[in-house]
Amino acid sequence: MTDSDQERELLEVTLDIWHPECWGIASTDEVGSGLVGHGAAVDGRSGYERCTIYGDSREHVEQAIDVAYESPFIRTIRQVEDAVPHYGRQSLIGRTAQDVFIEYDATEGMGAAFLSQGFVLNSSYRIENGLETWELLVYTTRSSFERTLDDIRKERDADITLTRLSPASSPSPVTSRHRQQELTPRQREALTVARKRGYYEWPRAVSVQDLATELDVSKATFLEHLRNAEAKLLGDGH
């Protein structure tokens, strides 16, 4: 079947991505921080993005920002001082977080690659543990989408794994993986440590207070993250 035989449709796409020389991947992999991106814009050979860098401490976040300064592809990085949350305020995504505005070489960033091919960000993208996850919308045919994805792989020397492809007009099947992607990093952290330490075993191998102490948060805060994670996985979260 050729493109002329197919109808264009609005597709929802989720992609897991690794590509070389990405400062966001480098910082999350080497420093252990995380990043949430809020979109991109392209003007000529420059790409622009606002993103939130989060970590366990102010020093942790600053280390991640230093990685950005060292990247040969970052032209400008500015902290957005009125962003929320600020240093010292506990956030849903990390103990401390900082918003930054970045200008980079548009021939290198994934955001610029997607925008130039007609993709639209369908949610904030995120980078954790050295891997980018993008949720996108694109209006195209299936065969054209596959070719475009191959072109981006070659152009950016990227490993791109398609984890979801569905028409935007139809209800999305809610899978365990999809629900896990809806967790905030703090919720995922609480759930992971609870599983590893035997909280769900019977009899329980660890107390809530022990888990909260391990993550350096209050018992109430830990339970809030854990219960919200459980609710989302059971399909009752927001």
HELIX and SHEET records of a PDB file:
HELIX    1   1 ASP A    3  ASP A    5  5                                   3    
HELIX    2   2 TRP A   23  ALA A   26  1                                   4    
HELIX    3   3 SER A   27  VAL A   31  3                                   5    
HELIX    4   4 ARG A   58  GLU A   70  1                                  13    
HELIX    5   5 MET A  110  LEU A  115  1                                   6    
HELIX    6   6 ARG A  142  ARG A  156  1                                  15    
HELIX    7   7 SER A  176  GLN A  181  1                                   6    
HELIX    8   8 PRO A  185  LYS A  196  1                                  12    
HELIX    9   9 VAL A  208  GLU A  214  1                                   7    
HELIX   10  10 LYS A  219  LEU A  233  1                                  15    
SHEET    1   A 8 ILE A  74  GLN A  79  0                                        
SHEET    2   A 8 THR A  96  ASP A 105 -1                                        
SHEET    3   A 8 SER A  46  GLY A  55 -1                                        
SHEET    4   A 8 GLY A  34  ASP A  43 -1                                        
SHEET    5   A 8 TYR A 125  GLU A 128 -1                                        
SHEET    6   A 8 LEU A 131  THR A 140 -1                                        
SHEET    7   A 8 GLU A   9  TRP A  18 -1                                        
SHEET    8   A 8 ASP A 159  PRO A 167 -1                                        
SHEET    1   B 7 ILE A  74  GLN A  79  0                                        
SHEET    2   B 7 THR A  96  ASP A 105 -1                                        
SHEET    3   B 7 SER A  46  GLY A  55 -1                                        
SHEET    4   B 7 GLY A  34  ASP A  43 -1                                        
SHEET    5   B 7 TYR A 125  GLU A 128 -1                                        
SHEET    6   B 7 LEU A 131  THR A 140 -1                                        
SHEET    7   B 7 VAL A 120  LEU A 121 -1                                        
END                                                                             
